[in-house]
Amino acid sequence: MSIAPHPSTSVPSLPGFDDVLAAAARIAPHVHHTPVLRSRSLDELAGCELHFKAEHLQRAGAFKFRGACNAVWSLREDIAALGVVTHSSGNHGAALALAARTRGIPCHVVVPENAVAAKVAAIRAYGATLHYCAPTIAAREATCAVVQADTGAELVHPYTDSRVIAGQGTAALELLGHNGGFDALITPLGGGGLLSGTAITTAAVSRTTRVFGAEPTGAADAFQSLQRGERVTELVPDTICDGLRGLLGAPNFALLRQHRVEVLLADDAATLGALRLFWQRTKQLIEPSSAVALAAVLAHREHFAGRRVGVILSGGNIDLEALAGMLARA
């Protein structure tokens, strides 16, 4: 399957590895090839060999730029001229705004009223037009539909858009392509764009590598969905990981089931502890939504003991005003 530009907002629901390869070529002029970080002391604590794909050093401070960039640059000229629109609590909105700026097209972002101030400031700084709404998924989608109808902009959903999923899969493609084989890969899990893209890539490149998702216990809809065999849609997320409050998307759920991905849970206290630990040992600042991956590895050592593990760090956009309180709570 190839990801061709569409004259409407409908996109293929389940991308494949060919789409990831096409995305990698498309976004190569625009994205950073992020480094892989190591820490002997973290290896000792975890009881395994950890390789951290540093997507917090990606443009716009998160892996989200990969998917947003792929979506924006796959649009036909006539569609692109009308701009793009999305809803986002922060990282995807900033990524889409920056991607739109690289192509010189308008960008509209629907933002919940309780979004992290630093992330909203980043969206604004990249030139997007902001539209505020109530802090619910229903309000975000309804407001987004109104903006789309008013502007004619192309909808680029944060995690269900196949172009976005394919773009997110390029982080794992880099990690697997340049750092050898891994026994396991783990990524944070919110709506499922990064994890499903990672699963697609890993299945094609390294079939023996197990793929895990790290999810907050206060937003465990994906964990419950995979346990039940059907999507859980009634859960109201309650977690400090603001980037992981989106419910698992339908195509993402299908991809996680298809590739037999296992979800591991970590509570907010463990996540804040992992954030503090990562800062102390590597001098790198990541956001809670990123630290949950390390927290899950430390909380579920039996899955990783003695193994070579790739950890995709999703982002580093943290509210500095709240940082001292987070570190104190850890």
C-alpha positions as CSV (number, residue, x, y, z in Angstrom):
1,M,0.0,0.0,0.0
2,S,1.2,3.5,-0.8
3,I,0.2,6.7,0.9
4,A,-1.0,8.9,-1.9
5,P,-2.3,12.4,-1.3
6,H,-6.1,12.4,-1.0
7,P,-8.6,15.1,-2.1
8,S,-10.6,14.5,1.1
9,T,-9.7,13.8,4.7
10,S,-10.1,10.0,4.4
11,V,-6.9,8.1,4.5
12,P,-5.9,4.4,4.3
13,S,-6.5,2.9,7.8
14,L,-3.7,0.4,8.0
15,P,-0.3,1.4,6.5
16,G,2.4,-1.1,5.8
17,F,6.2,-1.2,5.8
18,D,6.3,0.2,2.2
19,D,4.6,3.3,3.6
20,V,7.3,3.6,6.3
21,L,10.0,3.4,3.7
22,A,8.3,6.0,1.6
23,A,7.9,8.2,4.6
24,A,11.6,7.9,5.5
25,A,12.6,9.1,2.0
26,R,10.0,11.9,2.1
27,I,10.9,13.4,5.4
28,A,14.7,12.9,5.2
29,P,15.4,16.5,4.2
30,H,13.5,17.9,7.2
31,V,14.0,15.7,10.3
32,H,16.9,15.1,12.6
33,H,18.5,11.7,12.6
34,T,18.5,11.5,16.4
35,P,21.3,9.9,18.5
36,V,21.1,6.7,20.6
37,L,22.1,7.3,24.2
38,R,23.6,4.8,26.6
39,S,24.1,4.7,30.4
40,R,26.0,1.9,32.2
41,S,24.4,2.8,35.5
42,L,20.9,2.6,34.1
43,D,21.8,-0.8,32.5
44,E,22.8,-2.0,36.0
45,L,19.6,-0.8,37.6
46,A,17.4,-2.3,34.9
47,G,19.4,-5.6,34.6
48,C,19.6,-5.3,30.8
49,E,21.3,-3.3,28.0
50,L,19.4,-0.2,27.2
51,H,19.6,1.9,24.0
52,F,17.7,5.1,24.2
53,K,16.5,6.6,20.8
54,A,16.6,10.3,21.7
55,E,13.5,11.6,20.0
56,H,13.3,14.4,22.6
57,L,16.1,15.9,20.5
58,Q,14.0,15.8,17.4
59,R,12.7,19.0,15.8
60,A,9.9,20.4,17.8
61,G,11.1,18.3,20.7
62,A,9.3,15.1,20.0
63,F,8.9,12.2,17.6
64,K,5.7,13.7,16.4
65,F,7.5,15.8,13.8
66,R,8.1,12.6,11.8
67,G,4.5,11.8,11.3
68,A,3.4,15.4,10.9
69,C,6.1,16.1,8.3
70,N,5.2,13.0,6.3
71,A,1.5,14.0,6.3
72,V,2.2,17.6,5.2
73,W,4.7,16.7,2.5
74,S,2.5,14.0,1.0
75,L,-0.3,16.4,0.2
76,R,-1.1,17.5,-3.4
77,E,-0.3,21.2,-4.0
78,D,-4.0,22.2,-4.3
79,I,-4.9,20.4,-1.0
80,A,-1.8,21.8,0.8
81,A,-2.7,25.3,-0.2
82,L,-5.8,25.2,2.0
83,G,-3.7,24.2,5.0
84,V,-3.9,21.5,7.7
85,V,-5.9,21.2,10.9
86,T,-5.6,19.0,14.0
87,H,-6.4,18.7,17.7
88,S,-3.6,18.3,20.1
89,S,-2.6,18.7,23.8
90,G,0.8,19.9,22.6
91,N,3.5,17.9,20.8
92,H,1.5,16.9,17.7
93,G,0.2,20.4,17.4
94,A,3.7,21.9,17.5
95,A,5.0,19.3,15.1
96,L,2.2,19.9,12.6
97,A,2.7,23.7,12.9
98,L,6.4,23.4,12.2
99,A,5.9,20.9,9.4
100,A,3.3,23.3,7.8
101,R,5.8,26.1,8.1
102,T,8.5,24.1,6.2
103,R,6.0,23.9,3.3
104,G,4.6,27.5,3.8
105,I,1.0,26.5,4.3
106,P,-1.6,27.4,7.0
107,C,-2.0,25.3,10.1
108,H,-4.9,25.3,12.6
109,V,-4.6,23.5,16.0
110,V,-7.5,22.9,18.4
111,V,-6.1,23.0,21.9
112,P,-7.8,21.8,25.1
113,E,-8.1,24.5,27.8
114,N,-6.0,22.5,30.2
115,A,-3.0,21.9,27.9
116,V,0.5,22.5,29.2
117,A,1.4,26.1,28.8
118,A,4.9,25.5,27.4
119,K,3.5,23.2,24.7
120,V,0.8,25.8,23.7
121,A,3.5,28.4,23.5
122,A,5.5,26.2,21.2
123,I,2.5,25.7,18.9
124,R,2.0,29.5,18.7
125,A,5.6,30.1,18.1
126,Y,5.6,27.8,15.1
127,G,2.9,30.0,13.5
128,A,-0.3,28.0,14.0
129,T,-3.7,29.5,14.5
130,L,-5.0,28.3,17.9
131,H,-8.6,27.3,18.6
132,Y,-9.4,26.5,22.3
133,C,-12.0,23.9,23.4
134,A,-13.1,22.0,26.5
135,P,-10.7,19.3,27.7
136,T,-12.5,16.3,26.3
137,I,-11.9,14.2,23.2
138,A,-15.5,14.9,22.1
139,A,-15.0,18.7,22.3
140,R,-11.7,18.5,20.5
141,E,-13.1,16.5,17.6
142,A,-16.2,18.7,17.3
143,T,-14.2,21.9,17.3
144,C,-11.8,20.4,14.8
145,A,-14.7,19.6,12.5
146,V,-16.0,23.2,12.6
147,V,-12.5,24.6,11.8
148,Q,-12.1,22.1,9.0
149,A,-15.5,23.0,7.5
150,D,-14.7,26.8,7.8
151,T,-11.3,26.6,6.2
152,G,-11.2,23.6,4.0
153,A,-8.0,22.5,5.7
154,E,-6.9,18.8,5.6
155,L,-7.4,16.9,8.8
156,V,-4.2,15.4,10.1
157,H,-5.2,13.3,13.1
158,P,-2.6,12.9,15.9
159,Y,-2.4,9.1,15.7
160,T,-5.1,7.5,13.5
161,D,-3.9,9.1,10.2
162,S,-2.0,6.4,8.2
163,R,0.5,9.0,7.0
164,V,1.2,9.9,10.6
165,I,1.6,6.3,11.7
166,A,4.0,5.6,8.8
167,G,6.1,8.6,9.7
168,Q,6.3,7.6,13.3
169,G,7.6,4.2,12.2
170,T,10.8,5.8,10.9
171,A,12.2,6.3,14.4
172,A,12.3,2.5,14.8
173,L,13.6,2.2,11.3
174,E,16.6,4.3,12.2
175,L,17.2,2.5,15.5
176,L,17.0,-1.0,14.0
177,G,19.0,0.0,10.9
178,H,22.0,1.5,12.6
179,N,22.2,-0.1,16.0
180,G,22.0,-3.9,15.3
181,G,19.5,-6.4,16.6
182,F,17.4,-6.0,19.7
183,D,15.6,-8.5,21.8
184,A,12.9,-5.9,22.6
185,L,11.7,-2.5,21.7
186,I,9.5,-0.4,23.9
187,T,7.8,3.0,23.3
188,P,5.3,5.1,25.3
189,L,1.7,4.5,24.4
190,G,-1.2,7.0,24.2
191,G,-3.2,7.1,21.0
192,G,-0.9,4.5,19.5
193,G,0.7,6.2,16.5
194,L,4.3,5.7,17.6
195,L,3.8,2.1,18.9
196,S,1.8,0.9,15.9
197,G,4.4,2.5,13.5
198,T,7.1,0.8,15.5
199,A,5.3,-2.5,15.3
200,I,5.0,-2.3,11.5
201,T,8.7,-1.6,11.1
202,T,9.9,-4.2,13.6
203,A,7.9,-6.9,12.0
204,A,9.5,-6.2,8.7
205,V,13.1,-5.5,9.8
206,S,13.6,-7.7,12.9
207,R,11.0,-10.4,13.3
208,T,12.5,-11.9,16.5
209,T,12.3,-8.5,18.4
210,R,9.4,-8.3,20.8
211,V,7.5,-5.0,20.9
212,F,6.1,-3.5,24.0
213,G,4.1,-0.4,24.8
214,A,4.4,1.5,28.1
215,E,1.1,3.0,29.3
216,P,0.3,5.0,32.5
217,T,-1.9,3.1,34.9
218,G,-4.2,6.1,35.0
219,A,-4.8,5.9,31.2
220,A,-4.8,2.1,30.7
221,D,-7.4,1.9,27.9
222,A,-5.0,0.2,25.5
223,F,-4.0,-2.4,28.1
224,Q,-7.7,-3.1,28.8
225,S,-8.6,-3.1,25.1
226,L,-6.0,-5.8,24.3
227,Q,-7.1,-7.8,27.3
228,R,-10.8,-7.7,26.3
229,G,-10.2,-8.0,22.5
230,E,-12.2,-4.8,21.8
231,R,-11.5,-1.1,22.2
232,V,-12.2,0.5,25.5
233,T,-13.6,4.0,24.8
234,E,-15.3,5.0,28.0
235,L,-12.2,5.5,30.1
236,V,-11.3,9.0,31.3
237,P,-7.5,9.3,31.5
238,D,-6.0,10.6,34.8
239,T,-2.2,10.8,34.5
240,I,0.6,13.3,34.7
241,C,1.6,12.1,31.2
242,D,-0.3,14.8,29.3
243,G,0.9,13.5,26.0
244,L,-0.6,10.0,26.6
245,R,-4.2,11.0,27.5
246,G,-5.6,10.2,24.1
247,L,-7.6,7.0,23.8
248,L,-6.2,4.2,21.5
249,G,-7.3,4.7,17.9
250,A,-9.1,2.1,16.0
251,P,-6.4,1.5,13.3
252,N,-3.8,1.5,16.1
253,F,-5.7,-1.1,18.0
254,A,-5.9,-3.3,14.9
255,L,-2.1,-2.9,14.3
256,L,-1.2,-3.7,17.9
257,R,-3.3,-6.9,17.8
258,Q,-2.0,-7.8,14.4
259,H,1.6,-7.6,15.6
260,R,1.0,-9.1,19.0
261,V,2.2,-6.1,20.9
262,E,2.2,-6.4,24.7
263,V,1.4,-3.4,26.9
264,L,3.1,-2.8,30.3
265,L,1.8,-0.4,32.9
266,A,3.6,2.1,35.1
267,D,2.1,4.5,37.6
268,D,2.8,8.2,37.8
269,A,5.0,7.9,40.8
270,A,7.3,5.4,39.0
271,T,7.2,7.6,35.9
272,L,8.4,10.7,37.8
273,G,11.0,8.6,39.5
274,A,12.2,7.5,36.0
275,L,12.3,11.1,34.8
276,R,14.4,12.1,37.8
277,L,16.7,9.1,37.4
278,F,17.2,9.7,33.7
279,W,18.1,13.3,34.3
280,Q,20.5,12.4,37.0
281,R,22.3,9.6,35.1
282,T,22.3,11.1,31.6
283,K,21.8,14.9,32.1
284,Q,19.0,14.7,29.6
285,L,15.6,16.2,30.3
286,I,12.6,14.2,29.1
287,E,8.9,14.7,29.7
288,P,6.8,12.3,31.8
289,S,5.1,11.0,28.7
290,S,8.6,9.9,27.6
291,A,9.8,8.7,31.0
292,V,7.0,6.1,31.3
293,A,8.9,3.8,28.9
294,L,11.9,3.7,31.3
295,A,9.5,3.3,34.2
296,A,7.9,0.3,32.6
297,V,11.2,-1.4,32.0
298,L,12.2,-0.9,35.6
299,A,8.8,-2.1,36.9
300,H,8.7,-5.2,34.7
301,R,12.3,-6.4,34.8
302,E,11.3,-10.0,34.1
303,H,10.5,-9.1,30.5
304,F,13.9,-7.6,29.8
305,A,16.5,-9.2,32.1
306,G,19.8,-9.8,30.4
307,R,18.4,-8.6,27.0
308,R,19.3,-5.9,24.5
309,V,16.5,-3.3,24.7
310,G,15.7,-0.3,22.5
311,V,13.7,2.4,24.2
312,I,12.2,5.2,22.1
313,L,12.1,8.4,24.1
314,S,9.1,10.2,22.7
315,G,9.7,13.9,23.7
316,G,11.3,16.5,26.0
317,N,8.7,19.3,26.0
318,I,8.2,19.8,29.7
319,D,6.8,22.8,31.6
320,L,9.8,24.2,33.3
321,E,7.6,26.0,35.8
322,A,6.3,22.6,37.0
323,L,9.6,20.8,36.8
324,A,10.7,21.5,40.4
325,G,7.5,20.1,41.7
326,M,7.7,17.0,39.6
327,L,11.3,16.3,40.8
328,A,10.3,16.9,44.4
329,R,7.4,14.4,44.0
330,A,9.8,11.9,42.6
